[in-house]
Each structure stands twice: as C-alpha cells, then as structure tokens.
Amino acid sequence: MRQTNAAASPLPPSEVVARLDQSLPASGLYGDLESGAKGSRAPFRLSPQPIGVSPATLDRIERLGPLLADFYRAAGRLYQDSVRGNVAGWPAKLLDAGKSEFVISLARRNRLRNRFPLVIRPDLMLTEQGAILATELDSVPGGLGVLQALRDGYSRAGLESVGAPLAESFKSGLVAQAGIGDPFVAIVVSEEGDAYRPELTALAEELCRLGLRCRAVWPDELEFDDAGVWLGAPGRGPKVDLIYRFFELFDLENVPGAESMFKAMQARQVVITPPPRAPLEEKLLLALFHHPELTGFWERQLGDDSFAALRQHLPPTWVIDPTPLPPFAAIDPPLTSAGRPVRRWRDLCGATQRGRRMVIKPSGFSPQAWGSRGVTIGHDVPAPEWGDALEAAMVAFEQSPHVLQPYFASRRFSVQWFDMDQNRLRDSRVRGRFSPYFIDSGEDVQLAGILATACPDSSKILHGMADAVMAPVAQDPESPL
C-alpha cells in the first residue's frame, strides 16, 4: 500500500525537509539532539510530504471530536452520579482507587462539574479491517507544539495539512476557558514533563505572536498571595488568569505549589485547564463504557446514535480485577483466548503466543501510565514475562488498576522520508498511529490537526522514536488509508 498525497511541493525534498527542521525548536525536542540525523533538530525522521488520508477517513476522524467531547461529559456525570448513589457505587470506587483524599476532593467539587479538557487527543489505529479505533484518550497530551511547528514548516514549503490553524484554535480555546478578554496564560510544565518543554515554549511564543499574553513556566516560577497567582513577585509580575496544566495528577508531590494552584482555583482566582478531574484521565472509562450494567446509563446520556457510533470506535476493554468469580458467573463483555472463554485472569498466564494477542496497560493514575511505560504486549514477550505482567496487574489493583485490551494491528502503508545523512529519499513500510487534536471550547469542538507517527512495520508499540516518521496529515483522494 503506497502513500500518495494530493499535492507535492514545488521545492526539492531536501529544501522541504530543511524548512521543516528549521521550524522545530533550536534546542531540540524531548531533550534529544543526538538520536536524529547529524545537525538536525528532529529526533525522528522527516518526510517531504504530509501523510495523506482519504476524504472518507478524514470525515470519520472529524466526527469523532464531538462524540468524544460528549463521552467526557457523560463520564463526568457517571462519576458524580455514582458518588451520589444515583447509579451503582462501584464505578466511583474504581475510579478513586489509589488516589489521595485531596485529589478525590478536587474531582468531586460541584464547581468543576461543567469543566472538561480543552484538548482531546485520541490515539487512533486504522486497522486492516477498516475500523478506526481510539485505543487511548489523552487530555494532557504532548505533541501540540510539534504539530504546530510541522504544520507551519510544511505551509512554508507550499504544503497544507488538515485542521484549523492550531495555535489560533488553541488561543481561542484558552481565552474561552479563562472567561475574560485579555487573560495571562501560564503553561505550567512539571519536571516529569520536562522533555516536552521545548515544544511548549515554542507554542507559547507563537501564542504571544498571535496577541495572547502567555509563557511556558516551571511550577516554582509562580507565586501566590491573597489576591491570586502571579508570575514572579506578587504585584510586580503579571497576574495569572489561566493555568494550562502540563503535569499529571499522580505527580502532585513533585510539583512545587500544586496545592496552592488548586486552592487559588477553588477561590476563583485562577482557572486551571485541563481541570483536576482525575476520573476523566483513566483508561478505566473505556471499560466502563462497555460494561453491560452501565449500557442504559450511556445510552441515556449520549443518545442512541452517539452511543452506537462510539461503540464502533472505543475498543473492548477489561479491568484486571483479581476478585474471584462465582462458579456460574462469567466475564462480560465476553473475553476469550484462542477461542475459549476466560473466567480467571490466571487462565491467561498459560496462553499460547497466538492466544495472548492482548495488551496490558496501567489505567492512568501512575507514573507507569506516562507514554508507553508499563505497557506489555502479550505476543511480543515470552510467556513467563506475560504471566508476571498479569500477576503484577492483579497485585496493583487496589492502588493502580490496569486494563486489558485486544491487540489491534494498525494498517501497513509506505511512506517516504529524507535521509539527511545520505542526502537522499528513502521508502519505508510502516504502521501508523494517528493523533487528532480537538479543541473543545465549550461552544464547539474543532479539529486543529492530526499528527501521524509512522513506525517501522515490525514495531508493536507505535510511538515517537528515532526511526519513526512524524508528520501532519493531509487530505488525499488517492490515499489508500
């Protein structure tokens, strides 16, 4: 299957790639100037063209934005109703597992019940069977600055990509969340997220060029007094109206001033987005969506059409709960291995390589949930390692629930990339992860671009790496995708 694109740049490939490279932060990305080509700012491969998808595929991806925004709203309602006893209490108990009383109290605040993530980024797999599956949802996503820079670089080379202008859309969303006309925005990047600081700093600079007062800052650059949050000394530096939170809720102990930020939020002195609603950052939500006891709830909240559409995009997911089943009970939705029903998690420990085409992931509130840490792909590891991963997930259930999903192979295609060391074009067979960035302002949901990560087709885990091509997506009527 060959990648094609609707248009080619009038510039030679070497010049296109040079412009792309110059569009990236000079300090490099992800703290890495070593893994890419010599002298390149990119720790991944660059293509002289965006990656093309068909109009039909693009339409299906665009429709996902409003669906996922509705899903987040329904998930928030499920948690609140579960806490209040309006539905079964076990979903809230599951979503609260391993969290401090402080984090739980934030999630339960009535003031936040209508606050949802500004940026919605699903990780999509385009399967050989034609499905588009959102295997994960990320509301604190990296890649915004990378996508902005790459789209800008291609545009300078005469190549356009899909989506509204990213920085402008993000700016509008931030202003809408702040609720005032000329807010000062602090993009707060923790030490844990430091690898993303160059791209977020570059994005903040672009937002400034668009007229938004904005800085990417360390948490300890913020100071607090009775009037609110300040960048620098209170009364001297600018007063912060909105914090864009680029730190995880599991990491609050390592974020200086985190508690003060949230106290200022509770006092209505600052707005924080994404809101500190930990249940909305759990992969457990995918399992709850498919749980038969909750089907009626999801149908009522989403409506029949949206519920049916999401069933096509959210893959079956199970919580690895070690609680023994009664003799006549079964796992539902049905879970099978090599065609046989699974009734105990330990039944999977001895599964054949074919029978363990499954993935184990930490749900969310854990350092192991960052990136691809903690992910175990059953058929890619020896049986003992798979069994150990299952046992570890069961042991961790009370503090850090894990989920299991079927393994979905992304569709193969070919992509061109420019070998900067050899000064020549090369072709590679790849599998792709497609990450659309939707901006949910509360008024509407706008697609602000799609970042494709095309990894060698032997890769089981699809993520940014030195031998991956990363590029925005363009519409291409001739694309096989």
Secondary structure, DSSP 8 states (H G I E B T S, - for coil): -B---S---SS-HHHHHHHHHHHS-TT-BTTBSSSSSTT-S-SSB--SS-EEE-HHHHHHHHHHHHHHHHHHHHHHHHHHHHHHTSS-SHHHHHHHTT--HHHHHHHT-GGGTT---SEEEEEEEEBTTS-EEEEEEESS-S-HHHHHHHHHHHHHTT---SSS-HHHHHHHHHHHHHTSSS-EEEEEE-STTGGGHHHHHHHHHHHHHTT-EEEEE-GGGEEEETTEEEESSTTTS-B--EEEEES-GGGGGGSTTHHHHHHHHHTTS-EEES-S-GGGG-THHHHHHH-GGGHHHHHHHH-HHHHHHHHHHS---EE-------TT---SS--EETTEE--SGGGGTT--TGGG-EEEEE-SSSGGGSTTTT-EEGGGS-HHHHHHHHHHHHHTTTTS-EEEEE---B-EEEEEEEETTTTEEEEEEEEEEEEEEEEE-SS-EEEEEEEEEEEETT-SS----TT-EEEEEEE-TT---
